[in-house]
């Protein structure tokens, strides 16, 4: 781009005021035409101020740099993208996978690109580490951490409030760490996630980060934070690479230190430095390479604190004009937030499992998630209607779907491993929606459906499901199926299994306006059955099922007997958990159907 990029800075908080505005105004490739913030601030600038992003006129700006509180990131970026205004979005790009889906839709609909802040990747020492990794051979393990001595940001402010920040150190520091790890892992899916969080320092005045204050506020209390200050996690990818992660806003350490160690079959590369702007940092960055017991220092050039932001701005005009960047930021963000959601879910599950030892466990609020999924018990109101998902609840179709997906991928996309692990994470959605989310050709639908029909005779029902269905009917329950499959495919499969007559209605995602996670398919089942929401339950094995049920006002029951992501499912706050099909019957002893 020859002419300067006309840019507007959205948000005049610390990041907008201290990081982006001065760098953009001093960079020859950019022309700051406005700032957006509803509240006038103390910054000394001649740039015009707008009160709302709605005042930005499309065609008068080339880029909006969004640096607002976390909970506003996706909403503001979505509005701008939908109006055709390109966006550079500070991390975290989104706080949920659902927000990632919304950003993808806005990017497609508005025809404007979304770019994401990845400052740590632009550090000279991190880039030197990436170069050194080529010598470690096959990567086996990555250890990554960012541990501050005293660095809780803005204690008592939005950073430490779950509803505004989305989480604590994991969302703040952890996003940067996961962003650095992503290029090392490549496209391999993360198959296992275990996490733990704690809050020993978040409400301690002495742990607060002093460098973020423009005016010193000594003595200001640090209370009311409801997020974690530390997360520890362990990840495992589908190709066997393990990742140990730790992010801490505060600790018992003397200095703020960031470490990235990459262990491989031929050696170990290790970087020790300090990310961010903290003055309580190591004296400089150190990169080493170890092989056969010998450790050698790798030369590094010193650079100023914050140089990574300048370097990212240098490349930003080129990225803005690169058509290949469309969809990339959302894809990266979807992967990152997916891991973060699963870390929080794992932490929440651990807390729930140790309810009896309250004095030794973390407060449940610290996971960033609310509500607990109780063990099987009695629901508050009697029920007379049960709506089931199909795949993973009534039928065990995983292997047939895997084969059909692989064949469809090979026919339409070509050689290479089919990303079934990622496809499996979106189950419950309509197949065309999954293709759009994964950025795969919709043409895969025809061979996928063809092969699914061909192998339908190989799909079994789960043990205990036929007995459970017959017992429910004997007790007077009305039953329906609400599935991500098309209606004809679902009815054909149930007929082949000999249980179609047990259901009053079978509804496919092609038979309603908005498939799961929207509530339409559950509402349609209630309409056909003439039932009220408080008389029904929905049984599903995916987050989309839980969200659809809750959206319809129906009690959501999590089915754990199939091949499901248990941690993510529990994090969606189901109303009850079923470990086997017979557990559903235990909710209503014989004669208690409403």
C-alpha positions in Angstrom: 0.0 0.0 0.0 1.6 3.3 -1.2 -0.6 5.8 0.7 -0.6 5.8 4.5 -3.1 3.5 6.1 -6.0 5.6 7.5 -6.5 4.2 10.9 -8.9 4.8 13.8 -8.0 3.7 17.4 -11.0 2.3 19.3 -10.5 2.5 23.0 -8.4 5.0 25.0 -7.6 2.8 28.0 -4.0 1.8 28.9 -3.3 -0.3 25.7 -4.9 2.3 23.3 -3.3 5.3 25.1 0.2 3.9 25.9 0.8 1.3 23.2 -1.1 1.9 20.0 -1.8 5.7 19.7 1.8 6.9 20.1 3.2 4.2 17.9 0.6 4.7 15.1 1.0 8.5 15.1 4.7 8.2 14.9 4.8 5.6 12.1 5.0 6.9 8.5 2.9 4.0 7.2 -0.2 5.2 9.2 -2.4 8.2 9.4 -4.5 8.3 12.6 -7.7 10.0 11.5 -9.7 9.5 14.7 -9.9 7.9 18.1 -13.1 6.4 19.6 -14.0 6.4 23.2 -17.2 7.5 24.9 -15.3 9.2 27.8 -12.9 12.0 27.3 -9.4 11.2 28.6 -6.3 13.0 29.5 -4.3 12.1 26.4 -2.7 15.0 24.6 -3.7 14.6 21.0 -5.1 16.7 18.1 -6.8 13.7 16.6 -10.6 14.0 16.4 -12.6 12.0 19.0 -15.7 10.0 18.2 -18.0 8.7 20.9 -19.0 5.4 19.2 -17.9 3.1 16.4 -21.2 3.8 14.7 -19.8 7.2 13.9 -17.0 5.7 11.7 -17.9 6.2 8.1 -17.0 3.2 5.9 -14.7 4.2 3.1 -13.0 6.9 5.2 -10.8 4.6 7.1 -8.7 1.6 6.1 -8.3 0.0 9.5 -9.7 0.1 13.0 -7.3 -0.8 15.8 -9.5 -2.1 18.6 -8.1 -1.9 22.2 -11.1 -2.0 24.5 -11.9 -4.1 27.6 -12.1 -7.9 26.8 -15.8 -8.3 26.9 -16.2 -5.7 24.1 -13.7 -7.1 21.7 -15.9 -9.4 19.7 -19.0 -7.2 19.8 -17.1 -4.1 18.5 -15.1 -6.1 15.9 -18.2 -7.8 14.7 -20.0 -4.4 14.1 -17.0 -3.0 12.3 -16.4 -6.1 10.1 -20.1 -6.3 9.2 -19.9 -2.7 7.8 -16.9 -3.6 5.7 -14.2 -1.9 8.0 -11.0 -4.0 8.4 -10.1 -4.6 12.1 -6.9 -5.2 14.0 -8.0 -6.7 17.3 -6.0 -6.8 20.5 -5.8 -10.1 22.3 -7.9 -11.9 23.4 -9.6 -12.0 20.0 -12.7 -13.6 21.6 -13.8 -15.0 24.9 -15.8 -18.0 23.7 -16.0 -20.3 20.7 -19.4 -18.8 19.9 -17.8 -15.4 19.6 -15.3 -16.8 17.2 -18.1 -18.1 15.0 -19.7 -14.6 15.1 -16.5 -13.0 14.0 -16.1 -15.5 11.2 -19.6 -14.7 9.9 -19.1 -10.9 10.2 -15.8 -11.2 8.3 -17.4 -13.2 5.5 -20.5 -11.0 5.4 -18.8 -7.6 5.4 -15.9 -8.6 3.1 -13.4 -7.0 5.5 -10.4 -8.8 7.0 -9.8 -9.4 10.7 -6.2 -9.2 11.9 -5.1 -10.2 15.4 -2.5 -8.9 17.8 0.3 -11.4 18.1 3.0 -9.2 19.7 5.0 -12.0 21.3 5.6 -13.7 18.0 7.2 -10.5 16.8 9.9 -10.4 19.5 13.4 -10.8 18.1 14.2 -13.4 20.8 11.1 -15.5 20.0 11.9 -15.4 16.3 15.4 -16.5 17.1 13.9 -19.4 19.1 11.8 -20.4 16.1 14.9 -20.5 14.0 16.8 -22.6 16.5 13.9 -25.1 16.8 14.8 -26.4 13.4 17.8 -28.1 15.1 15.9 -29.9 17.8 14.6 -32.6 15.5 11.1 -33.9 16.1 9.5 -31.9 18.8 8.5 -34.0 21.8 7.6 -31.5 24.6 7.2 -27.8 25.1 7.4 -26.0 28.4 6.1 -22.5 28.4 5.6 -20.1 31.3 5.1 -16.4 32.1 5.4 -15.8 35.9 5.3 -12.4 37.4 6.5 -11.6 40.9 3.9 -8.9 41.5 1.8 -8.1 38.5 -2.0 -8.3 39.1 -3.3 -5.7 36.6 -5.7 -3.1 37.9 -6.9 -5.0 40.9 -10.6 -4.4 41.5 -11.0 -3.1 38.0 -12.3 -4.8 34.9 -9.2 -7.0 34.4 -10.1 -8.9 37.6 -13.9 -9.2 36.9 -14.9 -12.4 35.1 -17.9 -10.7 33.4 -15.6 -8.1 31.9 -12.4 -9.9 31.3 -13.6 -13.4 30.6 -11.0 -14.9 32.9 -7.7 -14.0 34.7 -4.1 -14.8 34.0 -5.1 -17.5 31.5 -6.9 -15.2 29.2 -4.4 -12.3 29.7 -1.0 -14.0 29.8 -2.0 -17.4 28.7 -3.3 -16.2 25.3 0.2 -14.9 24.5 1.9 -18.1 25.5 -0.5 -20.3 23.5 0.0 -17.9 20.5 3.7 -18.5 20.7 3.3 -22.3 21.0 0.9 -22.5 18.0 3.5 -22.3 15.2 5.5 -25.1 17.0 2.5 -27.4 17.1 1.5 -26.9 13.5 -2.0 -28.1 12.5 -2.1 -31.0 15.0 -5.3 -30.9 17.1 -5.1 -30.8 20.9 -6.8 -33.9 22.0 -6.3 -33.8 25.8 -6.4 -30.9 28.2 -5.9 -30.8 32.0 -5.8 -27.6 34.0 -5.8 -26.1 37.5 -6.2 -22.5 38.6 -5.7 -20.6 41.9 -6.3 -17.2 43.4 -3.8 -16.7 46.2 -2.8 -13.2 45.1 -5.5 -11.6 43.1 -7.0 -9.7 46.0 -3.7 -8.9 47.8 -2.7 -5.2 47.6 1.0 -6.0 47.5 0.6 -8.1 44.4 -0.7 -5.3 42.2 1.2 -4.2 39.0 2.3 -0.7 39.7 3.6 0.0 36.2 0.1 0.1 34.6 -0.9 3.2 36.6 -0.4 6.6 34.9 -0.7 8.2 38.3 0.5 6.3 41.3 -2.4 5.1 43.5 -0.6 3.8 46.6 -2.9 2.5 49.2 -5.8 1.7 46.8 -7.4 -1.5 47.9 -7.2 -4.6 45.8 -10.4 -6.5 46.5 -13.4 -7.9 44.6 -11.5 -9.8 42.0 -13.2 -13.0 41.0 -10.7 -14.5 38.5 -7.7 -16.7 38.8 -4.2 -15.2 39.2 -2.4 -18.5 38.2 -3.2 -21.3 35.8 -1.2 -24.5 35.3 -2.1 -26.7 32.4 -1.0 -29.8 30.4 -1.9 -30.4 26.8 -1.4 -33.3 24.5 -1.7 -33.2 20.7 -2.9 -35.9 18.3 0.6 -36.5 17.2 2.0 -37.0 20.7 3.5 -33.6 21.5 3.0 -32.5 25.1 2.8 -28.9 26.4 3.2 -27.8 30.0 1.9 -24.2 30.5 1.9 -21.8 33.4 0.7 -18.2 33.6 0.9 -16.2 36.8 0.0 -12.6 37.5 1.8 -12.9 40.9 4.0 -15.4 42.7 6.8 -15.8 45.3 9.4 -15.2 42.6 11.8 -12.1 42.8 11.6 -11.2 39.1 9.1 -11.5 36.2 10.3 -14.2 33.9 9.1 -15.8 30.7 10.5 -19.2 29.6 10.0 -21.3 26.5 11.7 -24.6 26.3 11.4 -26.9 23.3 12.6 -30.5 23.7 13.2 -32.5 20.6 14.7 -35.8 19.4 18.0 -34.0 18.5 18.3 -31.3 21.2 16.7 -28.7 23.4 16.2 -25.0 22.7 15.4 -22.8 25.6 14.6 -19.1 25.8 14.6 -17.1 29.1 13.3 -13.5 28.9 10.5 -11.3 30.1 7.4 -10.6 28.1 5.5 -7.3 28.5 6.4 -3.9 30.0 7.1 -4.8 33.6 10.2 -3.0 35.0 10.8 -5.9 37.3 12.4 -8.0 34.6 15.5 -10.1 33.8 18.6 -8.2 32.6 18.1 -9.5 29.1 17.1 -12.4 27.0 19.1 -15.7 26.9 18.7 -18.4 24.3 20.5 -21.8 24.6 20.8 -25.0 22.7 21.6 -28.2 24.5 22.6 -31.6 23.0 24.4 -34.6 24.6 25.0 -32.7 27.8 26.6 -29.7 26.3 24.8 -26.3 26.4 25.8 -23.5 24.1 24.6 -19.9 24.1 22.9 -18.6 20.9 23.8 -15.0 20.2 20.9 -12.5 20.5 20.7 -8.8 19.7 19.4 -6.6 22.4 16.2 -4.7 21.7 14.1 -2.1 23.4 11.1 -3.0 25.5 8.0 -2.9 23.3 9.9 -3.3 20.0 7.7 -6.2 19.1 4.8 -3.8 18.7 6.7 -1.5 16.4 7.8 -4.6 14.4 4.2 -5.7 14.1 3.1 -2.3 12.8 5.9 -2.5 10.2 4.3 -5.6 8.8 0.6 -4.6 9.3 0.1 -2.8 5.9 1.3 -5.8 4.0 -1.0 -8.1 6.1 -3.9 -5.8 5.5 -3.4 -6.1 1.7 -2.9 -9.9 1.7 -6.0 -11.8 0.6 -4.6 -14.9 2.2 -5.1 -13.4 5.7 -8.9 -13.6 5.4 -10.2 -16.2 7.9 -6.7 -16.8 9.4 -7.1 -14.8 12.6 -10.5 -16.4 13.4 -9.1 -19.9 12.8 -6.1 -19.2 15.1 -8.4 -17.6 17.7 -10.9 -20.5 17.6 -8.0 -22.9 18.4 -6.7 -20.8 21.2 -10.0 -20.1 22.9 -10.9 -23.7 22.5 -7.9 -24.7 24.6 -8.6 -22.0 27.1 -12.3 -23.1 27.5 -11.1 -26.7 28.0 -8.5 -25.6 30.6 -11.2 -23.7 32.6 -13.6 -26.7 32.2 -10.9 -29.1 33.6 -10.2 -26.8 36.5 -13.9 -26.5 37.2 -14.4 -30.2 37.1 -11.5 -30.7 39.6 -13.1 -28.2 42.0 -16.5 -30.0 41.7 -14.8 -33.4 42.4 -13.3 -32.0 45.6 -16.4 -30.3 47.0 -16.0 -32.1 50.4 -12.6 -30.5 51.2 -13.6 -26.9 51.0 -10.6 -25.6 53.1 -8.1 -27.0 50.6 -9.9 -26.1 47.3 -10.1 -23.0 45.2 -13.3 -20.9 45.2 -15.5 -22.1 42.3 -15.7 -18.5 40.9 -12.0 -18.6 39.9 -12.7 -20.9 36.9 -14.5 -18.0 35.2 -17.5 -20.3 34.9 -20.6 -20.4 37.0 -23.0 -23.1 38.1 -22.4 -26.7 38.8 -23.7 -29.8 37.1 -25.2 -31.9 39.8 -25.0 -35.6 39.9 -28.1 -37.5 38.8 -31.0 -36.7 41.1 -34.5 -35.4 40.9 -35.3 -32.4 38.8 -37.3 -29.6 40.3 -40.4 -30.2 38.2 -41.9 -33.4 36.9 -41.3 -33.9 33.2 -43.3 -35.7 30.5 -41.2 -35.0 27.3 -37.7 -36.1 26.5 -35.9 -34.7 23.4 -32.8 -36.6 22.4 -29.8 -35.8 20.3 -29.0 -38.7 18.0 -25.3 -39.2 17.4 -23.3 -39.9 20.6 -26.5 -40.2 22.6 -28.7 -42.9 21.0 -26.3 -44.3 18.4 -22.6 -44.9 18.4 -21.8 -43.5 15.0 -18.2 -42.2 15.5 -16.4 -44.8 13.5 -18.8 -44.6 10.6 -18.7 -40.8 10.6 -14.9 -41.0 10.7 -14.7 -43.2 7.7 -17.4 -41.2 5.7 -15.6 -37.9 6.6 -12.2 -39.3 5.5 -13.6 -40.6 2.2 -15.4 -37.2 1.5 -12.2 -35.3 2.4 -10.1 -37.4 0.0 -12.5 -37.0 -2.8 -13.1 -33.3 -2.6 -9.9 -31.8 -0.9 -7.3 -34.4 -1.8 -4.4 -36.1 -0.1 -3.5 -35.6 3.5 -5.0 -36.6 6.9 -8.7 -35.7 7.2 -9.2 -33.3 10.2 -11.8 -35.5 11.9 -10.7 -34.6 15.4 -11.7 -31.0 14.7 -14.9 -32.1 13.0 -15.8 -34.2 16.0 -15.6 -31.1 18.2 -18.4 -29.5 16.3 -20.8 -32.4 16.4 -24.4 -31.4 17.0 -24.2 -28.7 14.4 -25.6 -29.1 10.9 -22.9 -30.5 8.4 -22.9 -27.4 6.2 -22.3 -25.2 9.2 -19.4 -27.3 10.3 -17.9 -27.0 6.8 -18.2 -23.2 7.0 -16.6 -23.2 10.5 -13.7 -25.4 9.4 -13.4 -23.5 6.0 -13.8 -26.8 4.1 -15.7 -27.2 0.8 -19.4 -27.6 1.1 -19.0 -30.1 -1.8 -17.9 -32.6 0.9 -21.5 -33.0 2.0 -22.6 -35.2 -1.0 -19.9 -37.9 -0.5 -20.2 -37.7 3.3 -24.0 -38.3 3.1 -23.6 -41.0 0.4 -21.0 -42.9 2.5 -23.1 -42.5 5.7 -26.1 -44.1 4.0 -23.9 -46.9 2.6 -22.5 -47.8 6.1 -25.6 -47.1 8.1 -26.0 -50.8 8.9 -22.7 -50.6 10.8 -24.1 -48.0 13.3 -25.1 -49.6 16.6 -27.2 -48.2 19.4 -25.5 -47.8 22.7 -25.9 -50.5 25.3 -29.0 -49.7 27.4 -30.6 -47.3 25.0 -33.3 -49.6 23.6 -34.3 -50.6 27.1 -34.3 -47.0 28.3 -36.5 -45.9 25.4 -39.0 -48.7 25.9 -39.2 -48.0 29.6 -39.8 -44.2 29.0 -42.7 -45.0 26.6 -44.2 -47.5 29.1 -44.1 -44.7 31.7 -46.0 -42.4 29.5 -43.3 -40.1 28.2 -43.5 -38.6 24.8 -40.1 -38.7 22.9 -38.5 -36.7 20.1 -35.2 -36.5 18.3 -33.5 -33.2 17.5 -30.4 -33.9 15.5 -27.6 -32.2 13.5 -28.3 -34.8 10.8 -30.9 -34.1 8.1 -34.4 -35.4 8.9 -34.5 -38.1 6.2 -31.1 -39.5 7.3 -32.1 -39.6 10.9 -35.4 -41.2 10.3 -33.8 -43.8 7.9 -31.3 -44.8 10.5 -33.8 -45.1 13.4 -36.1 -47.1 11.1 -33.2 -49.5 10.3 -32.5 -49.9 14.0 -36.2 -50.7 14.6 -36.9 -47.9 17.0 -38.4 -45.1 14.8 -41.9 -45.9 16.1 -40.9 -45.1 19.7 -40.5 -41.4 18.8 -43.4 -39.0 18.3 -41.3 -36.8 16.1 -37.8 -36.8 14.5 -36.5 -33.4 13.4 -33.4 -32.8 11.4 -31.3 -29.6 11.1 -32.5 -29.2 7.5 -36.0 -28.8 8.7 -35.6 -25.6 10.8 -34.4 -22.1 10.1 -31.4 -22.1 12.5 -29.7 -25.3 13.6 -28.0 -25.8 17.0 -26.7 -24.1 19.0 -29.8 -22.0 18.3 -32.9 -23.1 20.2 -35.1 -23.5 17.1 -34.9 -27.3 16.8 -35.9 -27.8 20.5 -38.7 -25.3 20.2 -39.9 -27.1 17.1 -40.1 -30.3 19.0 -42.1 -28.6 21.8 -44.4 -27.1 19.2 -45.1 -30.5 17.5 -45.6 -32.1 20.9 -47.8 -29.3 22.2 -45.5 -29.1 25.3 -44.2 -26.3 27.5 -40.5 -25.9 28.2 -40.8 -26.8 31.9 -42.3 -30.1 31.0 -39.3 -31.2 28.9 -35.7 -32.2 29.0 -33.1 -32.3 26.3 -30.4 -35.1 26.4 -27.2 -34.3 24.4 -23.5 -35.1 24.3 -22.3 -31.7 22.8 -22.0 -28.1 24.0 -24.3 -27.2 21.1 -27.0 -29.4 22.6 -26.8 -27.8 26.0 -26.9 -24.3 24.5 -29.9 -25.2 22.3 -31.8 -26.6 25.3 -31.1 -23.6 27.5 -32.0 -21.3 24.7 -35.4 -23.0 24.5 -35.9 -22.9 28.3 -35.6 -26.6 28.6 -33.6 -28.5 31.2 -30.3 -29.8 29.6 -29.0 -33.2 30.5 -25.4 -34.1 29.6 -24.9 -37.7 28.3 -21.4 -38.9 29.0 -21.5 -42.5 27.7 -20.3 -41.7 24.2 -17.1 -40.3 22.8 -17.5 -36.7 24.0 -15.4 -33.9 25.4 -16.5 -34.3 29.0 -14.7 -31.2 30.3 -16.2 -28.9 27.7 -19.7 -30.4 28.2 -19.6 -29.9 32.0 -18.4 -26.3 31.4 -21.6 -25.6 29.5 -23.5 -26.0 32.8 -25.9 -28.8 32.1 -28.8 -29.2 34.6 -27.9 -32.8 35.3 -25.2 -35.4 34.2 -26.0 -38.9 33.0 -23.2 -41.4 33.0 -25.2 -44.2 31.4 -28.6 -44.4 29.7 -30.3 -45.9 32.7 -29.5 -42.8 34.7 -32.2 -41.0 32.8 -34.8 -43.4 34.3 -33.5 -42.7 37.8 -34.6 -39.1 37.5 -38.2 -40.1 37.5 -39.0 -43.4 39.3 -41.9 -45.3 37.8 -45.2 -43.5 38.0 -43.6 -40.0 38.3 -43.9 -38.7 34.8 -45.5 -35.3 34.8 
